[in-house]
Amino acid sequence: MTGTKLTSGTEWWRTAVIYQIYPRSFADANGDGMGDLAGISARLPQLKDLGIDAIWLSPFYTSPQRDAGYDVADYCNVDPLFGTLDDFEVLQRTAHDLGIRVIVDIVPNHSSSDHGWFQAALAAGPGSEERARYTFRDGRGENGELPPNNWESVFGGLAWTRTTDPDGTPGQWYLHLFDSSQPDFDWDSDWVREQFRAVLRFWLDRGVDGFRVDVAHGMIKAPGLPDYTPPAEGGSMGGAPASALEPGITAETPLTAPYWAQEGVHEIYRDWHQVLAAYPGDRVLAAEAWVDPLSQMAKWVRPDEMHQAFNFAYLETPWNAAKLKSVIDESLEAFGNVGAPSTWVLSNHDVVRHASRLALTGDNLQGHGIGPKTVGLPDTALGLRRARAASALMLSLPGSSYLYQGEELGLPEAVDLPDHAREDPTWFRTKGERYGRDGCRVPIPWEAAGESFGFSTGAKSWLPQPREWAGLARDQQDGVAGSTLELYKLALRLRREHSLASGTVEWLEGFGPEVAAYRNGDVTVVANTGTASVQLPAGDVLLASEDLVGRTLPGDATAWLRSAQA
Ligand code: GLC
């Protein structure tokens, strides 16, 4: 039995279950097929009933929607697609009245090319103050016809686009780590820094409880913007290259991409920490920083920086007891060393839903945008079974957990989207080679009846919903013993009653190599990642992700028990 350290602190975010709402796909109150803020407000009582502590809203700001709102044209306003600032006020008040905190998304690496700041930069021309706010460079080659360096966009293709001067001649190039409609800021500009402080204050003044910070590892680029070719198997968002697993490469091997995880980002977060600290109550900054290993990612949550970072190492861990035990230990150790809680996450709007991902095999294991032509589509029943077991394990762990809308219904990835419906820029920029992320963004089913399964007051939904989702609709699961929704509700209730989120992990041995078993206070958790059944220890069963046969836990299942000698 080994013990892991407990991090202290009473701030709400240390133990919170935070539910990600993807506004386009949660609930549509005006019947246009696109989710909106009024739709969210109307559904909040059902989230209260689920038992979450906070919601994180993906962007709902003014945007041409070239990257589903992560291309912001006005950081301080609501896109008419989603409603108005007044609708936001209503949403936030409704949430707060229900005891639910509200976290909003901030996108500081880039704006939309429609943003007034970028348009002013284009108009002002080379060498201007306005251009210095973004990353413009002259091209290489005799006439500047070659991009300034060899960087590639995360979404595929070049990370540079050439501008056209007002007289119609080709001009400078601008950097976009993502879509060409998402120009990267230059964070060396004090003006940019001041604008973002003002954006934070705008939302803090309105009462938000914190921010999820988009691409929080990308804002600073290495001086001189040197050429860089990422390893072929490396994650495009900057996680460790596959070679990190090879001999000779250690956890200390530095990340070399000149656009990810540069030291200078930390100064920005120390500054933002102060901006939040000037407000009463506990406000949270949560980093989306795809940085490996976890000991490096923990730098984002040092005491004077951000408060939480998404644990993508956990998300990327396969359903395998030994690997899970090791990533759990590593997470508690790395975050604990800087006094931060670990977070846990299995799904979000950028990855294949875990009810499908956990049943992927072989070449598809990376799960990069599965679609209809993927070899060996995941087994839906096995995926759901593993997802329930994996979620039951995650929700027992000390720290803060993130849920992605629809996972509480056991939704799988939508793999049969027609090509014409796809909207992810990845699909367009790779000419269909990568399916992108639309399959995890399909509007969620609330009711089995009706064209849009209760997602919309009308019949439409912006991405088509698989017809078999009728059976997974919330109204088919609510109050139904054994449903995935009831499993989540029970887990969240027990997690609170037994203070699991502020507990510790003490591994228990003797269950075999395919079982991760541990004690957290007065609860024993047994997660069986193998196929053979295992005998449960003594103690009342509090929760089980599958039916038990007597006191045996079947394969691909997790149980929680009241510890015998507690
Ligand atoms: C983040 C978001 C993703 C977006 C990208 C660019 O990774 O989660 O959805 O496309 O940043 O803003």
Residues whose N, C-alpha, C, O or C-beta is under 5 A from the ligand:
A	BS01	GLC	D67 Y70 F178 D214 V215 D350
